[in-house]
Amino acid sequence: MDDTTTALDPVLRGRVLESIGTLLPRVLRRELTEIPENACLFDDLGLTSAGTLELILELEEALDVQVDVEEIGEDDLRSVASLADFVAGHTITED
């Protein structure tokens, strides 16, 4: 079985989206009433590059996963959905 495919785990993606919704207000240090999947992290939500790193570290801790951030690109940080796709498709398993 080849584990190098970038198939997204829909369950993990759902957990990532839920965690982003919980963690983003803490990282941004302000209330967010609703966070649509298509919200732009930088333009709509005001996330900074430092905030992005903090959010990914918080996601790793909350979901008990390790994310391969070496592969992250600008497009992966464009929206809530693209970040969830990236995290769900780039976790590193320790086995």
Summary of the structure (lengths in Angstrom):
residues: 95
radius of gyration: 12.8
end to end distance: 15.3
largest distance: 44.4
contacts: 239
relative contact order: 0.22
helix: 54%
strand: 6%
